[in-house]
Amino acid sequence: MRREAERLRARIDGAGAEEERIRADCVLDAADAGSVDEAVRALRAETRAAKEQREQVLATLSRLEEGTFGVCARCGAPIGEERMAALPHTRLCIACRRAEESAG
């Protein structure tokens, strides 16, 4: 899991250079400008997703270290094996997750 966090960090850190490379690769005419803008938007969306995923991985690692992995952060009940297998980064049991979704 630590390797995954580092892989995501490297991906996030490289996003600025990748954006510069995308912009530098095109001779800008109207069609190229649209393509570059679309590629940059996609890269930024991927970077945001990588940041969110890295935060989830780091939070999971923290819960593992604290001994609270697999325990609902809201009610303290066990989260359940199937849910943990499907969403190892989850911090809520299914009942608390549903309650959170209906409240907000």
C-alpha positions as CSV (number, residue, x, y, z in Angstrom):
1,M,0.0,0.0,0.0
2,R,2.9,2.3,0.7
3,R,4.2,1.6,-2.9
4,E,0.8,2.6,-4.2
5,A,0.9,5.9,-2.3
6,E,4.4,6.6,-3.7
7,R,3.3,5.7,-7.2
8,L,0.4,8.1,-6.9
9,R,2.7,10.8,-5.5
10,A,5.0,10.4,-8.5
11,R,2.1,10.7,-10.8
12,I,0.8,13.8,-9.1
13,D,4.3,15.4,-9.0
14,G,4.8,14.7,-12.7
15,A,1.5,16.3,-13.8
16,G,3.0,19.8,-14.2
17,A,5.8,18.6,-16.5
18,E,3.3,16.4,-18.5
19,E,1.1,19.5,-19.0
20,E,4.0,21.5,-20.3
21,R,4.9,18.6,-22.6
22,I,1.4,18.5,-24.0
23,R,1.4,22.2,-24.6
24,A,4.9,22.2,-26.2
25,D,4.1,19.3,-28.6
26,C,1.5,21.2,-30.7
27,V,1.8,23.8,-33.3
28,L,-1.1,26.0,-32.2
29,D,-3.8,26.5,-34.8
30,A,-7.4,26.5,-33.8
31,A,-7.8,22.7,-34.0
32,D,-4.6,22.1,-32.1
33,A,-5.6,24.6,-29.4
34,G,-8.8,22.6,-28.8
35,S,-7.0,19.3,-28.7
36,V,-4.4,20.7,-26.2
37,D,-7.1,22.2,-24.0
38,E,-9.0,18.8,-23.9
39,A,-5.8,16.9,-23.2
40,V,-4.9,19.3,-20.3
41,R,-8.4,19.1,-18.9
42,A,-8.2,15.3,-19.0
43,L,-4.7,15.4,-17.3
44,R,-6.0,17.7,-14.6
45,A,-9.0,15.4,-13.9
46,E,-6.6,12.4,-13.7
47,T,-4.4,14.3,-11.3
48,R,-7.4,15.2,-9.1
49,A,-8.4,11.6,-9.0
50,A,-4.9,10.5,-8.2
51,K,-4.8,13.0,-5.3
52,E,-8.1,11.7,-3.9
53,Q,-6.9,8.1,-4.3
54,R,-3.6,8.9,-2.6
55,E,-5.5,10.5,0.3
56,Q,-7.6,7.4,0.7
57,V,-4.5,5.1,0.7
58,L,-2.8,7.3,3.3
59,A,-5.9,7.3,5.5
60,T,-6.1,3.5,5.2
61,L,-2.4,3.2,6.2
62,S,-3.1,5.4,9.1
63,R,-6.0,3.3,10.2
64,L,-3.9,0.1,9.9
65,E,-1.2,1.7,12.1
66,E,-3.7,2.8,14.7
67,G,-5.4,-0.6,14.7
68,T,-8.8,0.9,13.6
69,F,-8.8,-0.6,10.1
70,G,-12.0,-2.5,9.5
71,V,-13.8,-0.7,12.3
72,C,-16.5,1.9,11.4
73,A,-15.3,5.4,12.2
74,R,-18.9,6.5,13.0
75,C,-20.4,3.7,15.1
76,G,-17.4,1.5,16.0
77,A,-18.9,-1.7,14.6
78,P,-16.9,-4.0,12.3
79,I,-17.3,-2.9,8.7
80,G,-17.6,-6.4,7.3
81,E,-15.3,-8.6,5.2
82,E,-17.2,-8.2,1.9
83,R,-17.3,-4.4,2.1
84,M,-13.6,-4.3,3.1
85,A,-12.7,-6.5,0.2
86,A,-14.7,-4.3,-2.2
87,L,-13.6,-1.0,-0.7
88,P,-10.4,-1.4,1.4
89,H,-10.2,2.4,1.9
90,T,-13.7,2.6,3.4
91,R,-14.1,4.0,6.9
92,L,-17.8,3.4,7.4
93,C,-20.0,0.3,7.7
94,I,-22.8,0.0,5.2
95,A,-25.5,1.2,7.6
96,C,-23.5,4.4,8.5
97,R,-22.7,5.0,4.8
98,R,-26.4,4.8,4.0
99,A,-27.3,7.1,6.8
100,E,-24.6,9.6,5.7
101,E,-26.0,9.5,2.1
102,S,-29.6,10.1,3.2
103,A,-28.5,12.9,5.4
104,G,-26.6,14.8,2.8
